Amino acid sequence: MNFDFLKNIDFLLIQVPVILLSLTVHEYFHGWTANKLGDPTAKLQGRLTLNPIAHLDILGTILMFLVGFGWAKPVPVNARNFKDPKKDTILVAIAGPLSNLAMAIGAGLLLRYIIPQMMTGQIKPEGIYSIVTIILILTVIYGIALAVFNMIPIPPLDGSRVLYGLLPDKYAYAYSRFEPYGVLVLFALFIFGGGIFRYLLYPVSYLTVAFSGYNYANLWDIIGTLLK
């Protein structure tokens, strides 16, 4: 794959809103689900919104641009407001990744129609069609990447909330004490354990095929072609 187009200002102008929307939708559905289950904390703190500024985490957003994996500022949740704290914590945790998968599925289904139309010349790969195609491709790639990455059981990622909800109370409490160090662990993994995150590309690639009909590498190649 040739990633020279990543330096293209046109690509950046398309990439930024897709990433911001993906992160924002992810956090919004955490807050929406928590509110539906009886916890209005996110709503009361102004986090039940689609305004991306309310959800941005500087480090998580930067990493999203640099490596395609990242996170937003976690939505505040008070599990004491839930009828079933453990079960509801899991439901809130998976709501974010599921929202990204839903976006990826929708975009992928549209790509199954648009890309073949471009290849056969029925749609010209230029102008608004080119921009829309790139937006859809990035929605698939980043949506799946966010869903897969955030299910890693390291705080503050959603997978840690799922694991917390599944553990017996004694072990869940012990695990919760690890939370202040989670970001440091993630940062160390990015620096010293790059191979670990390369393995995450396998499920991302398989799911892009399932949703769009094209694998991870091919979709990036299509973006490069459209930006020429």
Contacts in CASP RR format, 6 or more apart in sequence:
PFRMAT RR
TARGET T0000
AUTHOR 0000-0000-0000
METHOD contacts of the structure
MODEL  1
MNFDFLKNIDFLLIQVPVILLSLTVHEYFHGWTANKLGDPTAKLQGRLTL
NPIAHLDILGTILMFLVGFGWAKPVPVNARNFKDPKKDTILVAIAGPLSN
LAMAIGAGLLLRYIIPQMMTGQIKPEGIYSIVTIILILTVIYGIALAVFN
MIPIPPLDGSRVLYGLLPDKYAYAYSRFEPYGVLVLFALFIFGGGIFRYL
LYPVSYLTVAFSGYNYANLWDIIGTLLK
1 217 0 8 1.000
1 220 0 8 1.000
1 221 0 8 1.000
2 221 0 8 1.000
2 224 0 8 1.000
3 220 0 8 1.000
5 11 0 8 1.000
5 223 0 8 1.000
5 224 0 8 1.000
5 227 0 8 1.000
5 228 0 8 1.000
8 227 0 8 1.000
10 227 0 8 1.000
11 134 0 8 1.000
11 223 0 8 1.000
11 227 0 8 1.000
14 131 0 8 1.000
14 134 0 8 1.000
14 135 0 8 1.000
14 138 0 8 1.000
15 65 0 8 1.000
15 138 0 8 1.000
18 135 0 8 1.000
18 138 0 8 1.000
18 139 0 8 1.000
18 142 0 8 1.000
19 61 0 8 1.000
19 64 0 8 1.000
19 65 0 8 1.000
19 138 0 8 1.000
19 142 0 8 1.000
20 52 0 8 1.000
20 56 0 8 1.000
21 52 0 8 1.000
22 100 0 8 1.000
22 103 0 8 1.000
22 139 0 8 1.000
22 142 0 8 1.000
22 143 0 8 1.000
22 146 0 8 1.000
23 52 0 8 1.000
23 55 0 8 1.000
23 56 0 8 1.000
23 61 0 8 1.000
23 64 0 8 1.000
23 70 0 8 1.000
23 71 0 8 1.000
23 72 0 8 1.000
23 146 0 8 1.000
24 50 0 8 1.000
24 51 0 8 1.000
24 52 0 8 1.000
24 55 0 8 1.000
24 72 0 8 1.000
25 50 0 8 1.000
25 96 0 8 1.000
25 99 0 8 1.000
25 100 0 8 1.000
25 103 0 8 1.000
26 72 0 8 1.000
26 96 0 8 1.000
26 97 0 8 1.000
26 99 0 8 1.000
26 100 0 8 1.000
26 146 0 8 1.000
26 150 0 8 1.000
27 47 0 8 1.000
27 55 0 8 1.000
27 72 0 8 1.000
27 73 0 8 1.000
27 74 0 8 1.000
27 75 0 8 1.000
27 96 0 8 1.000
28 48 0 8 1.000
28 49 0 8 1.000
28 50 0 8 1.000
28 55 0 8 1.000
28 99 0 8 1.000
29 95 0 8 1.000
29 96 0 8 1.000
29 98 0 8 1.000
29 99 0 8 1.000
30 42 0 8 1.000
30 74 0 8 1.000
30 75 0 8 1.000
30 77 0 8 1.000
30 92 0 8 1.000
30 93 0 8 1.000
30 95 0 8 1.000
30 96 0 8 1.000
30 158 0 8 1.000
31 42 0 8 1.000
31 43 0 8 1.000
31 47 0 8 1.000
31 48 0 8 1.000
31 75 0 8 1.000
31 77 0 8 1.000
31 92 0 8 1.000
31 95 0 8 1.000
32 48 0 8 1.000
32 95 0 8 1.000
33 91 0 8 1.000
33 92 0 8 1.000
33 95 0 8 1.000
33 96 0 8 1.000
34 40 0 8 1.000
34 41 0 8 1.000
34 42 0 8 1.000
34 75 0 8 1.000
34 77 0 8 1.000
34 88 0 8 1.000
34 92 0 8 1.000
35 42 0 8 1.000
35 43 0 8 1.000
35 48 0 8 1.000
37 81 0 8 1.000
37 82 0 8 1.000
37 83 0 8 1.000
37 88 0 8 1.000
37 91 0 8 1.000
37 92 0 8 1.000
38 81 0 8 1.000
38 82 0 8 1.000
38 83 0 8 1.000
39 77 0 8 1.000
39 78 0 8 1.000
39 79 0 8 1.000
39 81 0 8 1.000
39 82 0 8 1.000
39 88 0 8 1.000
39 92 0 8 1.000
40 81 0 8 1.000
41 76 0 8 1.000
41 77 0 8 1.000
41 78 0 8 1.000
41 81 0 8 1.000
42 48 0 8 1.000
42 75 0 8 1.000
42 76 0 8 1.000
42 77 0 8 1.000
45 76 0 8 1.000
46 54 0 8 1.000
47 54 0 8 1.000
47 55 0 8 1.000
47 75 0 8 1.000
47 76 0 8 1.000
55 72 0 8 1.000
55 73 0 8 1.000
55 75 0 8 1.000
56 72 0 8 1.000
56 73 0 8 1.000
57 71 0 8 1.000
57 72 0 8 1.000
57 73 0 8 1.000
57 74 0 8 1.000
59 183 0 8 1.000
59 187 0 8 1.000
60 70 0 8 1.000
60 71 0 8 1.000
60 72 0 8 1.000
61 70 0 8 1.000
61 72 0 8 1.000
63 69 0 8 1.000
63 70 0 8 1.000
63 71 0 8 1.000
63 190 0 8 1.000
64 70 0 8 1.000
64 71 0 8 1.000
64 142 0 8 1.000
64 146 0 8 1.000
67 190 0 8 1.000
67 197 0 8 1.000
68 141 0 8 1.000
68 142 0 8 1.000
68 145 0 8 1.000
69 145 0 8 1.000
69 146 0 8 1.000
69 149 0 8 1.000
69 197 0 8 1.000
69 200 0 8 1.000
70 146 0 8 1.000
70 149 0 8 1.000
70 150 0 8 1.000
71 146 0 8 1.000
71 149 0 8 1.000
71 150 0 8 1.000
71 156 0 8 1.000
71 157 0 8 1.000
74 156 0 8 1.000
77 89 0 8 1.000
77 92 0 8 1.000
79 85 0 8 1.000
79 88 0 8 1.000
79 89 0 8 1.000
82 88 0 8 1.000
82 89 0 8 1.000
86 164 0 8 1.000
86 165 0 8 1.000
86 166 0 8 1.000
86 172 0 8 1.000
87 165 0 8 1.000
89 161 0 8 1.000
89 164 0 8 1.000
89 165 0 8 1.000
90 161 0 8 1.000
90 162 0 8 1.000
90 165 0 8 1.000
90 166 0 8 1.000
92 161 0 8 1.000
93 158 0 8 1.000
93 159 0 8 1.000
93 161 0 8 1.000
93 162 0 8 1.000
94 158 0 8 1.000
94 162 0 8 1.000
96 147 0 8 1.000
96 150 0 8 1.000
96 158 0 8 1.000
97 146 0 8 1.000
97 147 0 8 1.000
97 148 0 8 1.000
97 150 0 8 1.000
97 151 0 8 1.000
97 158 0 8 1.000
98 147 0 8 1.000
100 142 0 8 1.000
100 143 0 8 1.000
100 144 0 8 1.000
100 146 0 8 1.000
100 147 0 8 1.000
100 150 0 8 1.000
101 143 0 8 1.000
101 144 0 8 1.000
101 147 0 8 1.000
103 139 0 8 1.000
103 143 0 8 1.000
104 139 0 8 1.000
104 140 0 8 1.000
104 143 0 8 1.000
104 144 0 8 1.000
104 147 0 8 1.000
104 207 0 8 1.000
104 211 0 8 1.000
105 211 0 8 1.000
106 211 0 8 1.000
107 135 0 8 1.000
107 136 0 8 1.000
107 137 0 8 1.000
107 139 0 8 1.000
107 140 0 8 1.000
107 211 0 8 1.000
107 212 0 8 1.000
108 136 0 8 1.000
108 139 0 8 1.000
108 140 0 8 1.000
108 211 0 8 1.000
108 212 0 8 1.000
108 213 0 8 1.000
109 211 0 8 1.000
110 136 0 8 1.000
111 133 0 8 1.000
111 136 0 8 1.000
111 137 0 8 1.000
111 140 0 8 1.000
111 211 0 8 1.000
111 212 0 8 1.000
111 213 0 8 1.000
111 214 0 8 1.000
112 212 0 8 1.000
112 213 0 8 1.000
114 123 0 8 1.000
114 129 0 8 1.000
114 132 0 8 1.000
114 133 0 8 1.000
114 136 0 8 1.000
115 133 0 8 1.000
115 212 0 8 1.000
115 214 0 8 1.000
115 222 0 8 1.000
117 123 0 8 1.000
118 124 0 8 1.000
118 125 0 8 1.000
118 129 0 8 1.000
118 133 0 8 1.000
123 129 0 8 1.000
125 133 0 8 1.000
125 225 0 8 1.000
125 226 0 8 1.000
130 226 0 8 1.000
130 227 0 8 1.000
133 222 0 8 1.000
133 226 0 8 1.000
134 223 0 8 1.000
134 226 0 8 1.000
134 227 0 8 1.000
137 212 0 8 1.000
137 219 0 8 1.000
137 222 0 8 1.000
137 223 0 8 1.000
138 223 0 8 1.000
140 208 0 8 1.000
140 211 0 8 1.000
140 212 0 8 1.000
140 219 0 8 1.000
141 204 0 8 1.000
141 208 0 8 1.000
141 216 0 8 1.000
141 219 0 8 1.000
141 220 0 8 1.000
144 203 0 8 1.000
144 204 0 8 1.000
144 207 0 8 1.000
144 208 0 8 1.000
144 211 0 8 1.000
145 200 0 8 1.000
145 204 0 8 1.000
148 200 0 8 1.000
148 203 0 8 1.000
148 204 0 8 1.000
148 207 0 8 1.000
149 157 0 8 1.000
149 197 0 8 1.000
149 200 0 8 1.000
150 157 0 8 1.000
150 158 0 8 1.000
150 159 0 8 1.000
151 157 0 8 1.000
151 158 0 8 1.000
151 159 0 8 1.000
151 162 0 8 1.000
152 159 0 8 1.000
152 160 0 8 1.000
153 159 0 8 1.000
153 160 0 8 1.000
153 162 0 8 1.000
153 163 0 8 1.000
154 160 0 8 1.000
154 182 0 8 1.000
154 185 0 8 1.000
154 186 0 8 1.000
155 178 0 8 1.000
155 179 0 8 1.000
155 180 0 8 1.000
155 181 0 8 1.000
155 182 0 8 1.000
155 183 0 8 1.000
156 179 0 8 1.000
156 182 0 8 1.000
156 183 0 8 1.000
157 186 0 8 1.000
160 175 0 8 1.000
160 179 0 8 1.000
160 182 0 8 1.000
163 175 0 8 1.000
164 172 0 8 1.000
164 175 0 8 1.000
164 176 0 8 1.000
165 172 0 8 1.000
167 175 0 8 1.000
189 196 0 8 1.000
189 197 0 8 1.000
190 197 0 8 1.000
201 216 0 8 1.000
204 216 0 8 1.000
205 215 0 8 1.000
205 216 0 8 1.000
205 217 0 8 1.000
208 214 0 8 1.000
208 215 0 8 1.000
208 216 0 8 1.000
208 219 0 8 1.000
209 215 0 8 1.000
212 219 0 8 1.000
214 222 0 8 1.000
END
